[in-house]
Amino acid sequence: MTAERVPMVPGMTGLSVLARGGYATVYRAMQESVGRLVAVKVENGILENERDQRRFMREARAAGRMSSHPHVVDLFDAGVTNDGHPYLIMELCQGSYSERMRRQPLSPAEARDVGVKIADALADAHELGVLHRDVKPANILMTHFGEPALADFGLAILTENRDISITLDVLTPAYAPPEMFRHAPPAPPADVYALCATLYALMAGRPPRWPQNSADPSLESLVDMFSDPVADLPHVPRDLMALVMRGMSTVEPARPRAAELRDELLAMELGAVPLPTGMLRHQPASGPTGHGAPAHGSPTHGSSAEDADSGETQVVNPEGPLAPAAPPTPTVYPPPTPTVYPPPAGARVMPGPPAMHGLYQPPGPQFPPPNTGGARQPTGVRPGPWPGADAAPAGASGRRLLLAGIAAGYVVALAALVIGAFYLRSAEPTTTFVSEPVQSTPACPLAPAGAAQCVREPECFDRVTVQSGVARAPAVACVEPHVWEVFATASLPQGLDTASHSAIKQNAEVRQVCSTANAKAINPQQNWQIEVLPPSRDQVRAGDRTYRCLAGNPPTKLRDSRFAR
C-alpha cells in the first residue's frame, strides 16, 4: 500500500489525519515553535487565481477577528502550502457536540449553558459584521477545559462582501433556515435559526423536523418540511421550549437577535451545570487527543440525520467517549510583593512554568522561605544572580589573600566568619534590587474580619451588560485589555434579588463596600468609576452569594492588574 502523502505546512511536524471531508482534511500536528498540539485544516482545492486567494484571506481574517472570543475555537495562523493548498492552524479540541448528543442528549440546563455561550459568540460576530452560516452540533467543539467553542469561522463571510453563489455549498440542510433554500442573502437571523435548531437537536438527539426513517430527502422534501410543526420535547421546560421555537420561526423578523437569545437564556432558572465526566477545568491545551474544526463536505442527498450534521466528513481517528485527562501542570504565581528569598547554599534555581496566555488561572503552590525551599522571582524583577549568593561581601577575597600572607590562623578565622555571615543572611528575607522602585500596596481599607475583603488574585472583566435586571460580564485575563477589575468582594445582603441589578447597586451596605473611596484607598492613581457584578442565580442556588466591586474608566481599556494584593 502506498503511504499517504502528507502536506508540508511550515512549522508543523508529525501530521496525522483526524478527519476528511469533501472540502478539506484536518490533521493533528505539533507546532514546533511553541511546542503545542494543534489542528491543521488543509483545503483539498488549490488557489489558482488572485480572486480565490482574496476570498481565502478574507475568510481567514474573519475567523481571526473572532478567535479571541472565549467560545470560538482559536485560529493561530493561516497560509498557503507550496503547492497551492490553503490551510488554517487552529486550537485542538476534544470532540464535538454531535458526538456528545449521539451518546446521550443534553439536559435542558446544559443545553441552555451551551446556548448562552454560543449565542454570545454569535452576538460578537454579528456586531463585527461576520456571519457564521453553518452553526450545528458538529461545529460546536468541546475544548480541553470542558467549554463549548464554535468552530469553522473560516467559512464565515463578511456582510459587506457577500457572495450568494456559495450559500448552498456550505450550509447543512438539517439546521438551515428556509430562506437559505430561496437563495436569500445571508443575514444574522439565519445564524440564530441554526443555533436554536442545534439546541433542539442537543436536547432531542436529532434535528427538528428531520424525517426519522428517511435517509434521502430530496431538496423539494427539505423545503416542504418547513410547513410541518416542530414537535415539543416533554422533558424541556416550557419557557426554554418556547424560546427555541421562536428562534426557529420561519419568519425572520420573529426570531430574537443573538444578543437577545443569549440574555433570555441566561435569565432562565434551570439549575447549575456539572462539568462533563472525565473533564478537568484546567487541563493543558496540548492534550494527547482531540479534534480541530470539522472537515466540511457539501451536503448531499442520501444522508441520514447524523450525516446531515457532519456533511461528508469521515472521522479517521475517532476518540469514543471522552477519557479522563492527565493532571495539569501547576501554575506558580509570584508572591504579591517584590521580596524574594535566597536559596540554600548550592541549591539549583529552577524557573517556574509559564502562565498560560489569555487564561485566568488560580494560584498554584507557593514556595516557602529558604530554610525549606526556594522562591520564584516576581514578575518584573530583573533576572540575575540571587542576592547574597556571593560567598563573602565585596572585596573579601582580597582581604583573605592579604591575611594569608600574615598568618594562616587568621585565614581560618576569617573564613569561618564569612561562612557564618552567609548563613545569617540566608536565614532572613532579602529585597531584590529592581531597575525601578516598586510601590508598596496600601493597607486594605476593608475590615479583615468582616464579610467584605480586598482581592488577592487579579480578576478582570469586559463591559457589563444588564438585561431584564440581570447583570453579566465576560471574564478576561488581566494581562489582556479589559474594562473592569475587581477591587473588593463581599457576601450579598439577605433579601436582595440577584435579578435586580439596580437594587443591589443602590443598597446602602453594597455602596459602602463598592465605593470610590475604597477603590482609591487601594489604588489612588486614577479617579475610578465603580460598577457592581452580583452573583448569578445559579451561583446563589449553589450557596455562593459573593458579589464583586469593579473599578475602571470605561470606555478606556486597561491592561494588567491594579488591585490584586
C-alpha positions in Angstrom: 0.0 0.0 0.0 1.3 3.4 -0.9 1.9 5.7 2.0 -0.4 8.7 2.1 1.2 12.0 1.1 1.2 14.5 4.0 1.2 18.2 3.1 4.2 20.3 4.0 2.9 23.0 6.4 5.6 25.5 7.6 6.4 25.0 11.3 4.3 21.8 11.7 5.6 18.3 12.3 4.1 14.9 12.9 0.9 15.5 10.8 -1.7 12.7 11.2 -5.2 12.6 9.7 -8.1 13.4 12.1 -10.9 13.8 9.7 -11.6 14.1 5.9 -14.4 15.9 4.1 -15.3 16.9 0.6 -13.6 20.3 1.0 -10.8 19.7 3.4 -8.7 17.3 5.5 -8.0 18.0 9.2 -4.6 16.9 10.6 -3.3 16.7 14.1 0.2 18.2 14.3 2.8 19.7 16.6 3.6 23.4 16.2 7.3 23.3 16.8 7.8 27.0 17.6 5.8 26.8 20.8 5.6 23.0 21.4 1.8 22.6 21.3 -0.5 20.2 19.6 -2.8 21.9 17.0 -5.4 21.1 14.4 -4.3 21.9 10.8 -7.1 22.2 8.3 -5.8 21.9 4.7 -8.3 22.6 1.9 -8.4 20.0 -0.8 -8.7 22.6 -3.6 -5.9 24.7 -4.9 -6.0 28.5 -5.1 -5.3 29.1 -8.7 -6.1 32.8 -9.1 -6.0 36.0 -7.2 -9.7 36.1 -6.6 -9.6 32.8 -4.8 -6.7 34.0 -2.7 -8.5 37.1 -1.7 -11.5 35.1 -0.7 -9.5 32.7 1.4 -7.6 35.5 3.1 -10.9 37.4 3.7 -12.3 34.2 5.4 -9.1 33.8 7.4 -9.3 37.4 8.6 -13.0 37.0 9.5 -12.0 33.9 11.6 -9.1 35.8 13.1 -11.4 38.7 14.2 -13.5 36.2 16.1 -10.9 33.8 17.6 -10.2 35.9 20.7 -13.7 35.2 22.0 -13.6 32.5 24.8 -16.2 30.4 23.0 -14.7 30.4 19.5 -12.1 27.9 18.5 -8.7 29.8 18.4 -7.2 30.4 15.0 -3.4 30.6 15.3 -2.3 31.1 11.7 -3.3 30.8 8.1 -1.4 30.5 4.8 -0.9 28.5 1.6 1.3 25.5 1.0 4.0 25.5 -1.7 1.6 23.5 -4.0 -1.3 26.0 -3.5 -3.5 24.4 -0.8 -4.8 27.0 1.7 -4.5 25.9 5.4 -5.7 27.1 8.8 -3.8 26.3 12.1 -6.3 26.0 14.9 -6.8 25.0 18.5 -7.1 21.3 19.0 -10.3 20.3 20.8 -11.7 17.2 22.5 -14.6 16.4 20.2 -17.9 17.8 19.0 -21.4 18.1 20.5 -22.6 16.0 17.6 -20.7 13.0 19.1 -21.9 14.0 22.5 -25.6 14.1 21.6 -25.4 10.8 19.8 -24.1 9.2 23.0 -26.7 10.9 25.1 -28.9 14.1 24.6 -28.0 17.0 26.8 -30.1 18.1 29.8 -32.1 21.3 29.4 -29.7 23.1 31.8 -26.6 22.0 29.9 -28.2 22.9 26.5 -29.1 26.3 27.9 -25.5 26.8 29.1 -24.2 25.9 25.6 -26.8 28.2 24.1 -25.7 31.2 26.2 -22.1 30.8 25.3 -22.5 30.2 21.6 -25.1 33.0 21.3 -22.6 35.3 22.9 -20.1 34.3 20.3 -22.6 35.0 17.5 -23.6 38.3 19.0 -20.0 39.4 19.0 -19.6 38.2 15.4 -22.7 39.9 14.2 -21.5 43.1 15.9 -18.3 42.8 13.8 -20.2 42.2 10.6 -19.4 38.5 10.5 -21.8 35.6 9.8 -21.0 32.0 10.7 -23.6 30.4 8.2 -23.2 26.8 9.4 -24.0 26.5 13.1 -24.7 22.9 14.0 -23.6 20.4 16.7 -20.7 19.2 14.6 -19.3 22.8 14.6 -19.6 23.2 18.4 -16.5 21.6 19.8 -15.5 20.9 23.4 -12.3 22.5 24.5 -9.8 20.8 26.8 -11.4 22.9 29.6 -14.8 21.4 29.1 -16.2 24.5 27.4 -18.2 24.7 24.1 -16.4 26.6 21.3 -17.8 27.5 17.9 -15.6 26.2 15.1 -15.3 26.9 11.4 -15.5 30.7 11.3 -13.2 30.1 8.3 -16.4 29.7 6.3 -17.7 33.0 7.6 -18.4 35.8 5.2 -18.2 39.5 5.9 -21.6 41.1 5.5 -20.1 43.9 3.4 -18.6 41.3 1.0 -21.4 38.7 0.4 -21.1 36.0 -2.2 -24.6 34.4 -2.6 -23.3 31.9 -5.1 -21.6 29.8 -2.4 -24.5 29.8 0.0 -25.9 26.3 -0.6 -22.4 24.8 -0.8 -21.6 25.2 2.9 -25.0 25.0 4.8 -26.2 21.9 6.4 -29.9 21.2 5.5 -31.0 19.8 8.9 -30.0 23.1 10.6 -30.5 25.7 7.8 -33.4 28.1 7.8 -36.0 28.2 4.9 -34.7 31.5 3.5 -31.4 29.8 2.6 -33.2 27.4 0.2 -34.7 30.5 -1.5 -31.2 31.9 -2.2 -31.8 34.8 0.2 -28.7 36.8 1.1 -27.1 35.5 4.3 -28.1 37.5 7.4 -27.8 37.2 11.2 -31.3 35.6 11.7 -30.0 32.6 9.8 -27.4 32.0 12.4 -30.0 32.4 15.2 -32.2 29.8 13.5 -29.3 27.4 13.2 -28.3 27.8 16.8 -31.9 27.2 18.0 -32.2 24.1 15.8 -28.9 23.0 17.2 -30.2 23.4 20.8 -33.3 21.4 19.9 -31.1 18.6 18.5 -28.8 18.6 21.6 -31.9 18.0 23.8 -33.7 15.7 21.4 -30.8 13.7 20.0 -31.9 14.5 16.4 -32.6 17.7 14.4 -36.0 19.3 14.3 -38.4 18.2 11.6 -35.9 15.8 10.2 -37.6 12.5 9.0 -36.8 9.7 11.3 -36.7 6.9 8.8 -35.9 8.7 5.6 -32.2 8.6 4.6 -32.5 10.6 1.3 -34.9 13.6 1.5 -34.9 15.5 -1.8 -34.4 19.2 -1.9 -38.1 19.6 -2.5 -38.9 17.4 0.5 -36.5 19.5 2.6 -38.3 22.7 1.6 -41.7 21.1 2.4 -40.5 20.2 5.9 -40.8 23.8 6.9 -44.6 23.6 6.7 -44.6 20.9 9.3 -44.8 21.8 13.0 -41.8 21.1 15.3 -42.6 18.5 18.0 -42.4 19.7 21.6 -39.9 18.0 23.9 -41.8 16.9 27.0 -38.8 17.0 29.3 -37.8 20.6 28.4 -39.2 23.5 30.5 -42.0 25.4 28.7 -40.1 28.8 28.7 -37.0 27.2 27.2 -39.0 25.3 24.6 -40.9 28.5 23.6 -37.7 30.4 23.2 -36.1 27.7 21.0 -39.3 27.6 18.9 -39.3 31.3 18.5 -35.7 31.1 17.3 -36.8 28.6 14.7 -39.6 30.7 13.3 -39.9 30.5 9.5 -40.4 34.3 9.6 -37.1 36.0 10.0 -38.2 39.2 12.0 -39.9 36.9 14.6 -36.6 35.5 15.7 -34.7 37.1 18.5 -31.3 38.7 17.8 -28.3 36.6 19.0 -27.8 39.0 22.0 -31.4 38.8 23.0 -31.3 35.0 22.7 -28.2 34.9 25.0 -29.8 37.2 27.6 -33.1 35.3 27.6 -31.4 32.0 28.0 -29.2 33.5 30.8 -32.2 34.7 32.7 -33.8 31.2 32.9 -33.5 29.3 36.1 -32.7 25.7 35.1 -30.1 24.8 37.7 -26.3 24.6 37.7 -24.5 22.6 35.0 -21.9 20.0 36.2 -18.6 19.5 34.5 -18.6 16.8 31.8 -17.5 13.4 33.1 -13.7 13.0 33.0 -13.1 16.6 32.1 -10.6 18.8 34.0 -11.3 22.5 34.2 -7.6 23.4 33.8 -6.4 20.7 31.5 -3.4 21.9 29.4 -4.3 22.8 25.8 -1.7 20.4 24.4 -3.6 17.2 25.5 -2.9 13.9 23.8 -6.0 13.7 21.7 -8.6 15.9 20.1 -10.3 17.4 17.1 -9.9 20.6 15.2 -12.6 22.3 13.1 -14.7 19.8 11.1 -13.6 19.0 7.6 -16.6 20.0 5.6 -18.1 18.4 2.6 -21.0 19.7 0.6 -24.4 18.5 1.8 -25.6 15.7 -0.4 -28.9 13.8 -0.8 -28.8 10.3 0.6 -27.6 11.4 4.0 -29.1 10.5 7.4 -29.7 13.0 10.1 -26.3 12.3 11.6 -24.7 12.6 8.2 -26.5 15.9 7.6 -24.9 17.1 10.8 -21.4 16.4 9.5 -21.6 16.7 5.8 -19.4 14.2 4.1 -16.9 14.2 6.9 -15.2 10.9 7.6 -13.6 10.7 11.0 -10.4 8.8 10.7 -9.3 8.6 14.3 -12.5 8.6 16.4 -12.0 9.1 20.1 -15.1 7.4 21.5 -16.2 8.7 24.9 -14.2 11.5 26.5 -11.4 10.0 28.6 -10.1 11.4 31.8 -7.2 13.8 31.1 -3.8 13.9 32.7 -3.4 16.2 35.6 -2.4 19.7 34.6 1.0 21.2 35.2 0.5 23.5 38.2 1.0 27.2 37.5 3.2 29.0 40.0 2.1 32.5 40.8 4.8 35.0 42.1 4.4 36.4 45.6 2.4 39.6 45.8 5.4 41.8 46.9 8.8 42.1 45.2 10.5 40.4 48.1 12.4 37.2 47.2 14.3 34.8 49.3 17.8 33.5 48.6 18.1 29.7 48.0 20.2 27.4 50.3 23.9 27.1 49.6 24.4 25.0 46.5 20.8 24.9 45.5 19.9 24.9 41.8 17.5 27.6 40.8 14.8 26.2 38.5 12.4 28.5 36.6 8.7 28.1 37.3 6.3 27.1 34.4 5.0 30.0 32.4 1.4 31.1 32.9 -1.0 30.2 30.0 -1.6 33.3 27.9 -5.2 34.6 27.9 -6.4 32.3 30.7 -7.3 33.2 34.3 -5.7 30.6 36.5 -6.0 30.0 40.2 -2.9 30.3 42.3 -0.5 27.4 42.3 1.7 26.2 45.2 3.6 29.0 46.9 7.3 28.3 47.7 8.3 28.6 51.3 11.2 30.6 52.8 14.8 29.4 52.3 15.1 27.1 55.2 12.7 24.7 53.4 12.9 25.7 49.8 13.3 28.4 47.2 11.1 31.1 45.6 10.2 32.1 42.1 11.2 35.6 41.1 8.2 38.0 40.9 7.2 39.3 37.5 9.1 42.5 36.7 12.2 41.7 38.7 15.4 42.0 36.8 16.8 38.4 36.2 20.3 37.9 37.6 22.1 36.2 40.5 20.3 35.7 43.8 21.0 38.5 46.4 23.5 37.2 48.9 24.7 34.4 46.6 28.3 35.5 46.9 30.4 33.7 49.5 31.5 37.0 51.0 31.0 40.7 50.8 32.7 42.6 48.0 36.5 42.7 48.5 36.6 39.8 50.9 38.7 37.7 48.7 41.4 40.4 48.5 41.4 40.7 52.3 41.7 36.9 52.6 44.8 37.0 50.3 46.4 39.8 52.4 45.7 37.9 55.7 47.1 34.7 54.2 50.4 36.4 53.8 50.4 37.3 57.5 49.1 34.2 59.3 47.3 31.0 58.3 45.3 31.1 61.5 43.7 34.4 60.6 42.7 32.9 57.3 40.8 30.1 59.0 39.1 32.6 61.4 38.1 34.9 58.6 36.7 32.0 56.5 34.5 31.0 59.5 33.2 34.5 59.8 32.4 34.7 56.1 30.5 31.4 56.1 28.6 32.4 59.2 27.7 35.7 57.6 26.4 34.0 54.6 24.1 31.7 56.5 23.0 34.6 58.7 22.0 36.5 55.6 20.3 33.4 54.1 18.1 33.0 57.2 16.3 36.3 56.6 14.5 37.7 53.5 16.5 39.9 51.2 14.9 42.5 49.0 15.8 42.2 45.3 17.0 45.3 43.6 14.9 46.2 40.5 15.5 48.7 37.7 12.7 50.9 39.0 11.4 51.4 42.6 8.3 49.2 43.4 5.5 51.0 45.2 4.1 49.1 48.1 0.4 48.4 48.1 -1.6 50.5 50.7 -3.3 48.6 53.5 -6.7 47.2 52.7 -9.3 49.7 53.8 -11.9 46.9 54.5 -12.0 45.3 57.9 -10.2 41.9 57.6 -12.7 40.3 60.0 -15.8 41.5 58.1 -17.7 40.0 55.2 -16.0 42.3 52.7 -12.4 41.9 51.7 -9.8 43.1 49.2 -8.8 40.7 46.4 -5.5 38.7 46.5 -5.7 37.3 42.9 -6.4 39.5 39.9 -9.9 39.1 38.3 -10.9 41.2 35.3 -14.0 41.6 33.1 -15.0 43.3 29.9 -18.1 45.5 29.6 -21.0 44.9 31.9 -24.4 44.5 30.3 -27.8 44.4 32.1 -30.8 42.7 30.5 -34.1 42.3 32.4 -32.3 43.3 35.6 -29.6 40.7 35.3 -26.0 41.9 35.0 -23.4 39.9 33.2 -19.8 40.5 32.0 -17.4 38.2 30.2 -14.3 37.3 32.3 -11.0 38.4 30.8 -7.4 37.6 31.8 -6.0 40.8 33.4 -2.9 40.7 31.1 -5.4 41.3 28.2 -7.2 44.6 27.6 -10.2 44.8 29.9 -12.7 47.4 31.1 -13.2 46.4 34.8 -11.1 44.9 37.6 -12.4 43.5 40.9 -11.1 45.5 43.9 -13.3 44.0 46.6 -15.8 41.2 47.3 -18.5 40.7 49.8 -21.5 38.5 50.6 -24.8 39.7 49.2 -27.1 41.0 51.9 -30.1 38.8 52.6 -33.3 39.8 50.8 -31.7 41.2 47.7 -32.9 39.7 44.4 -30.0 38.8 42.1 -32.2 39.7 39.1 -32.4 43.3 40.2 -29.0 44.9 39.4 -30.2 48.4 40.2 -31.5 47.4 43.7 -28.2 45.7 44.5 -26.1 48.6 43.3 -28.2 51.1 45.3 -28.2 49.1 48.5 -26.6 51.0 51.3 -24.4 48.1 52.5 -23.2 47.3 49.0 -22.5 51.0 48.3 -20.4 51.2 51.4 -18.2 48.4 50.2 -18.2 49.2 46.5 -17.2 52.8 46.9 -14.9 55.2 45.1 -13.2 55.9 48.4 -12.3 52.2 48.9 -11.0 51.9 45.3 -8.8 55.0 45.7 -7.6 53.8 49.0 -6.3 50.6 47.4 -5.1 52.3 44.2 -5.1 56.2 44.3 -3.6 56.6 40.8 -6.9 57.2 39.0 -10.4 58.6 39.5 -12.2 55.3 39.4 -15.7 54.6 38.2 -17.5 51.9 40.1 -19.7 49.0 39.0 -21.2 46.1 40.8 -21.4 42.5 39.5 -23.8 40.4 41.5 -23.7 36.6 41.7 -25.8 34.7 39.1 -28.9 32.8 40.2 -27.2 29.5 39.7 -24.3 30.7 42.0 -26.8 31.7 44.7 -28.6 28.4 44.5 -25.2 26.7 44.9 -24.6 28.7 48.1 -22.3 31.4 46.6 -23.7 34.9 47.3 -20.4 36.7 46.6 -20.8 40.0 44.7 -17.8 41.8 43.1 -16.9 45.5 43.3 -15.5 46.6 40.0 -13.3 49.6 39.2 -12.4 51.1 35.8 -12.5 54.0 33.5 -14.9 53.0 30.7 -14.7 53.1 27.7 -10.9 53.1 28.3 -9.5 49.6 28.4 -6.8 48.7 31.0 -4.1 46.1 30.9 -2.5 44.2 33.8 -3.7 44.2 37.4 -4.1 47.3 39.6 -5.8 45.9 42.7 -4.5 42.4 43.4 -2.6 42.2 46.6 
